[in-house]
Amino acid sequence: MQSGEKVRTSRNLWKTMLQHKYFYLMVLPVLIWYALFAYGPMYGVTLAFKTFDYSGGIWGSPWIGFEHFQKLWSDADFHTAFKNTIIISLMKLLINFPMPIILAILINEFSRKTAKRFFQTVLTFPHFISWVVLAGIITIILSRDGVVNQVLMVFGFDPISPLTDSDSFRPLLYFTHMWREVGWDSIIYLAALAGINPELYEAAEMDGANRFKRLLHIAWPGMKSTVAILLILHVGQMLTQGASFVQIFNLYSSPVYGVADVVDTYIYRTSFQVGGDFGYMTAVGLIKSVISLVLLVVANTIVKRMGEEGLY
């Protein structure tokens, strides 16, 4: 009986696929791309348990078990990079995650559509400036002869050098990241607010609800599920997007390695500049990926226990 049901289910599946064959053909290039460039390279994870041999390649390299991971726990440079990654990622999450929400609420309060479009355009534009270009602009502005120091010296202040100052470099990272991404990140929250029925605001206003109460009881519930999902994603991407390789690599230099060298820049420097062991660097990357997965699962579990919908 069960085998007969399985056969019918299989036939129905093939029948459905044939009926929608053109849709499946449209999806096929995406599936092929993921298979080749997302799932295919995963076999390289085995390098974390090998000593890379240039002549033998990944498959011909000898197995060494967990030696790379044992080395990792005693590597002071890795410990520094991992600590910096956690600090920078947490601070960016605490500072930069709420800002797009606040910005979206403020823009949504504009009654004139022209004003909304103007501020959306102005605040979103920096996202399209690459970190390479932006780092060059920041370096020129904050250099010894840059605009900032020229203005400071006119008013009798000493020149500053946040790009080479350990105390100033991290705040510079937080500020530049917020300036570049806050407008772009607010778009999805604006979309959530736009989906709220305007009649709810009108009814609340007729009942005497002030702006704060309308925000608290209408706007926030309407965007709360979106905030929860994005919080999960941000926590899961903390070690990658939080401590952005592109941003830090284009801004930092040797004087601030102690406070700015993160896991990704450490992997790059050790692999390509110092000429390190690719197997060891793969082990470092694997550890980072496992921790990111754990953070994602934990964040998803906490959000679901708070009564919101998670990712799964």
C-alpha positions in Angstrom: 0.0 0.0 0.0 2.8 2.4 0.9 4.8 1.5 -2.2 1.7 2.3 -4.3 1.4 5.7 -2.6 5.1 6.5 -3.2 4.7 5.6 -7.0 1.6 7.9 -7.3 3.5 10.7 -5.4 6.5 10.3 -7.7 4.2 10.4 -10.8 2.4 13.5 -9.6 5.8 15.2 -8.9 7.0 14.5 -12.4 3.7 15.6 -13.9 3.8 18.9 -11.9 7.4 19.5 -13.1 6.5 18.9 -16.7 3.5 21.3 -16.4 5.9 24.0 -15.1 9.0 23.0 -17.0 9.7 26.5 -18.2 9.8 27.8 -14.7 12.2 25.0 -13.7 14.4 25.9 -16.8 14.5 29.5 -15.5 15.7 28.3 -12.1 18.2 25.9 -13.6 21.1 28.4 -14.2 20.8 29.6 -10.6 21.0 26.0 -9.3 24.0 25.3 -11.6 25.7 28.5 -10.3 25.2 27.5 -6.7 26.4 23.9 -7.4 29.6 25.1 -9.0 30.5 28.1 -6.9 28.8 27.6 -3.5 28.6 23.9 -2.9 31.4 22.6 -5.1 34.3 24.4 -3.4 33.2 22.9 -0.1 35.5 20.0 -0.7 38.3 22.4 0.1 37.4 22.2 3.8 39.4 18.9 3.9 42.5 21.1 3.6 42.0 22.0 7.2 43.0 18.5 8.1 46.0 18.3 5.7 49.4 19.9 5.0 49.0 21.5 1.6 51.3 20.1 -1.0 51.7 22.3 -4.1 52.6 19.4 -6.3 49.8 17.1 -5.1 47.1 19.7 -4.7 44.2 19.3 -2.3 43.6 15.6 -3.0 47.3 14.7 -3.0 48.1 16.5 0.3 48.9 14.3 3.3 46.4 14.1 6.2 47.6 15.4 9.6 44.4 15.2 11.6 43.7 18.1 14.1 47.3 19.5 14.2 46.2 22.8 12.6 43.5 23.2 15.3 46.0 22.5 18.1 48.3 25.2 16.6 45.4 27.6 16.4 44.7 27.5 20.2 48.3 28.6 20.9 48.6 31.2 18.2 48.7 34.6 19.9 48.2 36.5 16.6 45.0 34.5 16.0 43.8 35.2 19.5 44.3 38.9 18.9 42.5 38.8 15.6 39.6 36.8 17.0 39.2 39.2 20.0 39.2 42.2 17.6 36.6 40.5 15.4 34.3 40.0 18.4 34.7 43.5 19.7 34.3 45.3 16.3 31.4 43.1 15.3 29.5 43.5 18.6 30.0 47.3 18.6 28.8 47.6 15.0 25.8 45.5 15.9 24.9 47.6 19.0 25.5 50.9 17.2 24.6 50.3 13.6 21.7 47.8 13.8 19.2 50.2 15.5 20.2 53.2 13.3 18.4 52.1 10.1 15.3 51.3 12.1 15.3 54.8 13.7 16.0 56.4 10.3 13.2 54.4 8.6 10.7 55.6 11.3 11.8 59.2 10.9 11.6 59.1 7.1 8.2 57.4 7.3 6.9 60.4 9.4 7.4 62.8 6.5 4.0 63.7 5.1 5.4 64.9 1.8 6.5 62.2 -0.6 9.1 64.5 -2.2 10.9 64.8 1.2 10.8 61.1 1.6 12.3 60.4 -1.8 15.0 63.1 -1.3 16.3 61.8 2.0 16.1 58.2 0.8 18.2 59.0 -2.2 20.7 61.1 -0.3 21.2 58.6 2.5 21.3 55.5 0.2 23.9 57.0 -2.3 27.0 56.3 -0.1 26.3 52.5 -0.3 27.2 52.6 -4.0 30.7 54.0 -3.3 33.2 51.2 -3.0 35.3 50.9 0.0 38.4 51.3 -2.1 37.3 54.7 -3.3 35.9 55.6 0.1 39.1 54.6 1.9 41.1 56.9 -0.5 38.8 59.8 0.3 39.0 59.2 4.0 42.8 59.0 3.8 43.0 62.3 2.0 40.6 64.1 4.3 42.3 62.7 7.5 45.9 63.0 6.4 48.4 65.4 8.0 47.7 68.1 5.4 44.0 67.1 5.0 40.9 69.3 5.5 40.2 68.1 9.0 43.7 68.8 10.4 43.8 72.2 8.5 40.6 73.3 10.2 41.8 72.0 13.6 45.1 73.9 13.4 43.3 77.1 12.4 41.4 77.0 15.7 44.6 76.1 17.6 44.1 72.4 18.1 46.7 69.7 17.6 46.4 67.6 14.4 44.9 64.1 14.6 45.7 60.9 12.9 42.8 58.4 13.5 44.1 56.1 10.8 47.2 55.3 12.7 45.9 55.9 16.3 44.9 52.8 18.2 42.3 54.7 20.3 40.6 56.4 17.3 40.7 53.7 14.6 37.8 51.6 15.8 35.4 54.5 16.3 36.4 55.5 12.7 35.3 52.1 11.5 31.9 52.3 13.3 31.2 55.8 11.9 32.2 55.2 8.3 30.3 51.9 8.2 27.2 53.6 9.6 27.5 56.5 7.1 27.8 54.2 4.2 25.2 51.6 5.1 22.5 53.2 7.2 20.5 54.5 4.3 20.7 51.2 2.4 19.8 49.1 5.4 16.7 51.3 6.1 15.1 50.4 2.8 13.6 47.1 4.0 12.2 48.7 7.1 10.6 51.4 5.0 9.1 48.7 2.9 7.7 47.1 6.1 6.2 50.4 7.2 4.7 51.0 3.8 2.8 47.8 4.1 0.9 48.9 7.1 -2.7 49.9 6.4 -3.0 53.8 6.6 -6.5 53.4 8.0 -4.9 52.1 11.2 -3.1 55.4 11.7 -6.3 57.4 10.9 -8.4 55.4 13.3 -5.7 55.8 16.1 -5.5 59.5 15.5 -9.3 59.8 15.7 -9.2 58.0 19.0 -6.7 60.6 20.3 -3.5 58.6 20.0 -0.5 60.9 19.8 2.5 60.3 17.4 4.5 58.2 20.0 1.5 55.9 20.7 0.9 55.4 17.0 4.5 54.5 16.6 4.4 52.1 19.6 1.2 50.4 18.8 1.0 50.5 15.0 4.4 51.1 13.3 6.5 48.9 15.6 4.2 45.8 15.5 4.1 46.2 11.7 7.9 46.0 11.4 8.7 43.8 14.4 8.9 40.6 12.4 11.2 42.2 9.8 13.5 43.5 12.6 13.6 40.0 14.1 14.6 38.3 10.9 17.3 40.9 10.1 18.6 40.6 13.7 19.1 36.9 13.2 20.9 37.4 9.9 23.1 40.2 11.4 24.1 38.0 14.3 24.9 35.1 12.0 27.0 37.4 9.8 28.8 39.1 12.7 32.2 37.5 12.1 32.1 38.2 8.4 30.0 41.3 7.6 30.4 42.8 11.0 34.2 42.8 10.9 34.2 43.7 7.2 37.4 42.6 5.4 37.0 45.1 2.6 36.5 48.1 4.9 39.3 47.2 7.4 41.8 46.1 4.7 41.5 49.3 2.8 41.7 51.5 5.9 44.1 49.9 8.4 47.9 49.8 8.5 50.6 48.2 10.7 50.3 50.8 13.6 46.7 49.6 14.3 47.1 45.9 13.7 46.7 45.4 17.5 43.2 46.8 17.5 42.0 46.3 13.9 43.4 43.0 12.6 40.4 40.7 12.4 40.1 37.0 11.4 39.7 37.7 7.7 42.6 40.2 7.4 44.7 37.8 9.5 43.9 35.0 7.1 44.8 37.2 4.1 48.1 38.5 5.6 49.2 35.1 6.8 48.4 33.4 3.5 49.6 35.8 0.9 51.9 38.4 2.5 53.7 36.2 5.0 53.5 33.1 2.9 51.7 30.9 5.4 50.3 27.4 5.4 47.0 27.2 3.4 45.9 24.3 5.5 46.2 26.2 8.7 44.3 29.2 7.2 41.6 26.8 6.1 41.3 25.6 9.7 40.9 29.2 10.9 38.2 29.8 8.3 36.4 26.6 9.3 36.4 27.6 13.0 34.9 31.0 12.0 32.2 29.3 9.9 31.3 26.9 12.7 31.0 29.8 15.2 28.9 31.8 12.8 26.5 28.8 12.4 26.2 28.5 16.2 25.4 32.2 16.5 22.8 31.9 13.8 21.1 28.9 15.5 21.2 30.6 18.9 19.8 33.9 17.6 17.0 32.0 15.7 16.1 30.0 18.8 16.0 33.1 21.1 13.8 35.0 18.6 11.4 32.1 18.3 11.1 31.8 22.0 10.2 35.5 22.1 7.2 34.7 20.0 8.5 35.9 16.6 8.9 33.8 13.4 12.5 32.6 12.9 14.3 31.6 9.7 13.2 28.0 10.1 
